[in-house]
Amino acid sequence: MLVVAYHSAPFIAQCIRGIAEGAQTTPYEVLLIDNGGGDTESVVASQFPEVRIIPSEGNIGFGAGNNRLASHARAQRLLLVNPDAIPQPGAIDRLVAFSKEHPDAAAWGGRSYSPDGTLDHANFLALPTVRDFVVSIVDSSPMRRGGLPADTSSPGPVDVLNGGFMMVRADVWHELAGFDEGFFLYSEEIDLFQRIRARGHAVLVDPSVAVVHDTGGGQSLSPSRLMYLITGRMHYARKHFSPLGALITGWALWLTAAKYVVIGSALGRIFPARAVHYRSLSNGWGPIFRQRARWWRGYLDRPRG
C-alpha cells in the first residue's frame, strides 16, 4: 500500500484503519511519505508504528512521492491509496482476488464513492482527446465519461483507473518508470494509463470493490486546486497532443474558465439563495481565466525537485 500524504493528519488514521479493514485476509505493508511539513508523519509514527515511513523530500508532488514509495516496495502488486480514501471492509481482499483471476491485466481497480454515497466522477474518466476539451466549453461535465456504466455489477475494461485507489502490477510499473514526475499534481494517472494502454495492457475494474473518497477534501472549487487541475491537463496536452492540438486545448480550457466566471457571476445575482456557491464558482475559475500564463505551458516551467 502506497500512501502519499500532504497535511493529512486529520484523516490519515481513518485511512490506515480502512486499509486494515479492507485487507482482513491479505498480507500487506503500508508505506507512507509525507510531502507536507511532517504533521502526518508524526501522527502515523505515534499511532501506527507498523507503517514504514519513507523519509520526506519535501513537497515533490503526488507522482514523485508514489515513485519514491514504489522503489521501496517489495510486493508484486502496488496499491495506491489516497490518504483521504477509506477502503470498505473486505475491499482489498476482493481486489487482490480479482487481480489473481485476471493476472494478465496490468492494473485493477474498484469504485470510488463520495461520503454521501454518490459515485465519484473519477470512476468514469476516459483517455482525453482534443475534442473532449473543446466540447467542455459548452458541456458542464468535467470530462467525457468513460469507464463502466454506473448501474453495472459486472467487471470490465476501462481506460483510466481512479488515482485515489488503484492497483498496478509492480513489473509493469517499473517497466514504465512509474508516474512521469513532470506532472506535479493531477493528470499523472491519466498519463500513466495512456502509456499502459499504448503497450497493449488491459486495465480492469470490479464494481463490487468499494472505497469512500472525499475528493478534493471539500475544496473542489478552490482556486489553487483548480489551477493545479488545469495545469495538469495542459501538461498532458503538451505531452500527448500535436502542437496544434495543444494550442486548441489551451484555448478551450481558457474559454471553459471564462464560461464559469461569467455564469457564476450572473447566477449569483439571479439566485441570491445560492450566491455563495456561484461566487465560489466564479472565484475558483477566475485565476484560470485571468492568469493564463500560469498554466499555459503545463508544468514545463516548474523546477524539478
PLY file of the C-alpha trace (Angstrom):
ply
format ascii 1.0
element vertex 305
property float x
property float y
property float z
element edge 304
property int vertex1
property int vertex2
end_header
0.00 0.00 0.00
1.48 3.33 -1.07
0.20 6.46 0.69
1.43 9.94 -0.23
0.35 12.39 2.46
0.12 16.17 2.38
-1.17 17.78 5.58
-3.32 14.68 6.01
-3.14 14.41 9.81
-6.90 14.98 10.37
-7.91 11.93 8.32
-4.87 9.65 7.96
-5.96 7.42 10.86
-9.27 6.50 9.21
-7.40 5.69 6.00
-4.96 3.31 7.70
-7.74 1.69 9.71
-9.74 1.37 6.48
-6.79 -0.42 4.87
-6.74 -2.89 7.75
-10.50 -3.48 7.40
-10.15 -3.81 3.65
-7.32 -6.37 3.84
-8.54 -8.75 6.51
-7.04 -11.85 4.86
-4.36 -10.29 2.63
-0.78 -9.82 3.87
0.31 -6.26 3.21
2.64 -3.46 4.18
1.81 0.24 4.28
4.49 2.66 3.05
3.96 6.37 3.64
5.78 9.52 2.59
4.85 12.94 3.94
5.03 15.66 1.29
3.81 18.22 3.83
5.52 19.65 6.87
5.77 16.41 8.84
2.44 16.64 10.66
1.07 13.45 9.10
4.31 11.57 9.65
4.18 12.44 13.36
0.65 11.09 13.75
1.46 7.88 11.90
4.72 7.28 13.76
2.98 7.60 17.13
-0.26 5.75 16.36
0.73 3.23 13.68
4.30 2.00 14.28
3.74 -0.84 11.79
3.67 1.66 8.90
7.01 2.02 7.12
7.74 5.72 6.74
9.96 6.75 3.83
11.96 9.92 4.56
10.33 13.05 3.18
11.98 15.05 0.39
9.63 18.00 0.78
6.65 18.68 -1.45
7.85 16.78 -4.51
4.38 16.10 -5.92
1.96 13.19 -5.94
3.63 11.26 -8.76
7.15 11.62 -7.43
6.00 10.67 -3.94
4.48 7.44 -5.21
7.60 6.71 -7.24
9.72 7.00 -4.08
7.41 4.61 -2.23
7.33 2.13 -5.11
11.11 1.98 -5.16
10.98 0.64 -1.57
8.03 -1.73 -2.08
8.61 -5.48 -2.17
5.20 -6.77 -3.33
4.20 -7.97 -6.80
1.25 -5.59 -6.77
1.28 -1.92 -5.79
-1.92 -0.48 -4.35
-2.02 3.32 -4.34
-4.37 4.73 -1.69
-5.05 8.43 -1.19
-4.84 9.48 2.47
-8.44 10.74 2.30
-9.68 7.40 0.92
-11.22 4.69 3.10
-11.32 1.17 1.63
-14.53 -0.55 2.69
-14.42 -3.83 4.66
-13.01 -6.63 2.51
-12.43 -4.34 -0.49
-8.71 -5.00 -0.77
-9.21 -8.74 -0.30
-11.70 -8.71 -3.19
-9.42 -6.58 -5.37
-6.47 -8.94 -4.82
-8.66 -11.95 -5.64
-9.87 -10.14 -8.77
-6.28 -9.48 -9.83
-5.45 -13.16 -9.42
-8.43 -14.08 -11.60
-7.07 -11.74 -14.31
-3.27 -11.98 -13.95
-2.58 -10.79 -17.50
-4.04 -7.33 -16.83
-1.63 -4.55 -15.86
-3.89 -2.82 -13.34
-7.10 -3.32 -11.43
-9.45 -1.02 -9.55
-12.84 -0.66 -7.94
-15.46 2.01 -7.49
-14.92 5.22 -5.53
-17.83 6.86 -3.71
-18.24 10.30 -2.18
-19.08 10.41 1.54
-22.75 10.97 0.59
-22.80 7.67 -1.31
-22.72 9.06 -4.85
-20.27 7.71 -7.39
-17.13 9.80 -7.85
-16.88 11.15 -11.42
-13.25 9.95 -11.48
-14.64 6.42 -11.94
-15.64 7.40 -15.46
-12.58 9.09 -16.91
-11.56 8.27 -20.47
-8.24 8.95 -22.14
-8.86 12.54 -23.29
-8.81 13.87 -26.81
-8.61 17.42 -28.14
-12.30 17.17 -28.98
-13.13 16.46 -25.32
-11.60 19.75 -24.24
-13.41 21.64 -26.99
-16.74 20.07 -26.01
-16.12 21.06 -22.36
-16.62 24.70 -23.37
-20.36 24.09 -23.63
-20.75 20.83 -21.68
-20.99 21.02 -17.88
-19.47 17.53 -17.42
-15.84 17.62 -16.11
-14.64 15.38 -18.97
-16.05 12.78 -21.34
-17.45 9.85 -19.38
-15.73 6.53 -19.92
-15.38 3.58 -17.63
-18.15 1.11 -16.85
-21.84 2.09 -16.81
-22.89 3.35 -13.40
-25.54 0.65 -12.99
-23.39 -2.33 -13.92
-22.34 -5.00 -11.47
-20.12 -6.86 -13.92
-16.34 -6.33 -14.15
-14.92 -4.92 -17.33
-12.14 -2.93 -19.02
-11.65 0.83 -18.64
-9.25 3.44 -19.97
-8.26 5.01 -16.64
-8.49 3.95 -13.01
-9.33 6.35 -10.21
-5.95 7.61 -8.99
-7.12 7.61 -5.38
-7.35 3.80 -5.25
-5.69 1.68 -7.90
-3.58 -1.47 -8.07
-0.78 -1.87 -10.62
1.47 -4.83 -11.34
4.91 -3.98 -9.99
6.70 -5.25 -13.09
4.59 -3.02 -15.35
5.11 -0.06 -13.02
8.87 -0.45 -13.11
8.86 -1.08 -16.87
7.20 2.33 -17.31
9.27 4.00 -14.56
6.05 4.76 -12.69
4.50 8.19 -12.85
6.01 10.86 -15.07
7.37 13.26 -12.45
6.91 16.14 -14.85
3.30 16.11 -13.63
3.39 17.75 -10.20
-0.29 17.20 -9.44
-3.28 15.97 -11.48
-3.40 14.04 -14.78
-0.38 11.91 -13.83
-2.64 8.84 -13.59
-4.20 9.60 -17.00
-0.70 9.80 -18.46
0.28 6.52 -16.78
-2.73 4.68 -18.18
-2.19 6.17 -21.62
1.27 4.58 -21.55
-0.09 1.30 -20.14
-2.76 1.09 -22.84
-0.25 2.04 -25.56
1.65 -1.14 -24.68
-1.47 -3.23 -25.12
-2.08 -3.98 -21.44
-5.61 -4.42 -20.08
-6.95 -2.29 -17.22
-9.93 -3.76 -15.34
-12.49 -2.67 -12.75
-14.53 -4.81 -10.38
-17.56 -2.67 -9.36
-18.03 -4.69 -6.17
-14.78 -3.24 -4.76
-15.70 -0.03 -2.95
-13.77 2.84 -1.40
-15.07 6.09 0.10
-13.06 9.08 -1.09
-13.58 12.70 -0.07
-12.40 14.04 -3.44
-10.77 17.44 -3.14
-11.16 17.40 0.63
-14.23 19.64 0.28
-12.19 22.17 -1.70
-13.28 21.23 -5.22
-13.67 24.88 -6.26
-10.63 26.29 -4.51
-8.52 28.45 -6.85
-5.31 26.55 -6.00
-6.86 23.13 -6.69
-8.33 24.29 -9.99
-5.01 25.86 -11.01
-3.22 22.54 -10.43
-6.03 20.66 -12.20
-5.88 22.81 -15.33
-2.07 22.89 -15.33
-2.06 19.09 -15.21
-4.49 18.87 -18.11
-2.43 21.31 -20.14
0.74 19.35 -19.34
-0.95 16.20 -20.66
-1.93 18.05 -23.83
1.63 19.31 -24.34
2.96 15.77 -23.95
0.45 13.72 -25.92
-1.18 16.03 -28.49
0.29 17.67 -31.57
1.38 21.34 -31.25
-1.87 22.37 -32.91
-3.85 20.06 -30.62
-2.16 21.52 -27.54
-2.91 25.05 -28.77
-6.58 24.21 -29.31
-6.73 22.56 -25.89
-5.25 25.64 -24.22
-7.82 27.98 -25.73
-10.59 25.50 -24.92
-9.53 25.45 -21.26
-9.40 29.25 -21.19
-12.89 29.55 -22.71
-14.18 26.97 -20.22
-12.82 29.12 -17.40
-14.46 32.20 -18.94
-17.77 30.32 -19.04
-17.67 29.54 -15.33
-16.59 33.06 -14.37
-19.48 34.59 -16.31
-22.05 32.00 -15.21
-21.00 32.21 -11.58
-21.19 35.97 -11.52
-24.55 36.14 -13.31
-26.31 33.35 -11.45
-25.10 34.67 -8.11
-27.16 37.80 -8.74
-30.17 35.94 -10.12
-30.34 33.35 -7.33
-29.30 35.04 -4.06
-30.03 31.88 -2.06
-27.14 30.14 -3.85
-24.93 33.19 -4.11
-22.15 31.62 -2.02
-21.89 28.62 -4.35
-21.91 30.71 -7.52
-19.40 33.14 -6.04
-17.11 30.20 -5.28
-17.53 29.00 -8.87
-16.57 32.40 -10.27
-13.73 32.97 -7.80
-12.33 29.46 -8.29
-12.12 29.75 -12.07
-11.15 33.42 -12.06
-7.37 32.88 -11.85
-7.54 30.34 -14.71
-9.26 32.97 -16.85
-7.13 35.97 -15.82
-3.70 34.34 -15.38
-3.36 32.18 -18.46
0.44 32.36 -18.38
0.49 30.38 -15.11
-0.85 27.20 -16.72
-0.42 27.66 -20.47
2.78 25.59 -20.68
1.64 22.97 -18.21
4.40 22.15 -15.73
7.20 22.74 -18.25
8.43 25.83 -16.38
8.23 24.25 -12.92
11.59 23.42 -11.33
12.12 19.72 -10.59
12.70 18.58 -7.03
0 1
1 2
2 3
3 4
4 5
5 6
6 7
7 8
8 9
9 10
10 11
11 12
12 13
13 14
14 15
15 16
16 17
17 18
18 19
19 20
20 21
21 22
22 23
23 24
24 25
25 26
26 27
27 28
28 29
29 30
30 31
31 32
32 33
33 34
34 35
35 36
36 37
37 38
38 39
39 40
40 41
41 42
42 43
43 44
44 45
45 46
46 47
47 48
48 49
49 50
50 51
51 52
52 53
53 54
54 55
55 56
56 57
57 58
58 59
59 60
60 61
61 62
62 63
63 64
64 65
65 66
66 67
67 68
68 69
69 70
70 71
71 72
72 73
73 74
74 75
75 76
76 77
77 78
78 79
79 80
80 81
81 82
82 83
83 84
84 85
85 86
86 87
87 88
88 89
89 90
90 91
91 92
92 93
93 94
94 95
95 96
96 97
97 98
98 99
99 100
100 101
101 102
102 103
103 104
104 105
105 106
106 107
107 108
108 109
109 110
110 111
111 112
112 113
113 114
114 115
115 116
116 117
117 118
118 119
119 120
120 121
121 122
122 123
123 124
124 125
125 126
126 127
127 128
128 129
129 130
130 131
131 132
132 133
133 134
134 135
135 136
136 137
137 138
138 139
139 140
140 141
141 142
142 143
143 144
144 145
145 146
146 147
147 148
148 149
149 150
150 151
151 152
152 153
153 154
154 155
155 156
156 157
157 158
158 159
159 160
160 161
161 162
162 163
163 164
164 165
165 166
166 167
167 168
168 169
169 170
170 171
171 172
172 173
173 174
174 175
175 176
176 177
177 178
178 179
179 180
180 181
181 182
182 183
183 184
184 185
185 186
186 187
187 188
188 189
189 190
190 191
191 192
192 193
193 194
194 195
195 196
196 197
197 198
198 199
199 200
200 201
201 202
202 203
203 204
204 205
205 206
206 207
207 208
208 209
209 210
210 211
211 212
212 213
213 214
214 215
215 216
216 217
217 218
218 219
219 220
220 221
221 222
222 223
223 224
224 225
225 226
226 227
227 228
228 229
229 230
230 231
231 232
232 233
233 234
234 235
235 236
236 237
237 238
238 239
239 240
240 241
241 242
242 243
243 244
244 245
245 246
246 247
247 248
248 249
249 250
250 251
251 252
252 253
253 254
254 255
255 256
256 257
257 258
258 259
259 260
260 261
261 262
262 263
263 264
264 265
265 266
266 267
267 268
268 269
269 270
270 271
271 272
272 273
273 274
274 275
275 276
276 277
277 278
278 279
279 280
280 281
281 282
282 283
283 284
284 285
285 286
286 287
287 288
288 289
289 290
290 291
291 292
292 293
293 294
294 295
295 296
296 297
297 298
298 299
299 300
300 301
301 302
302 303
303 304
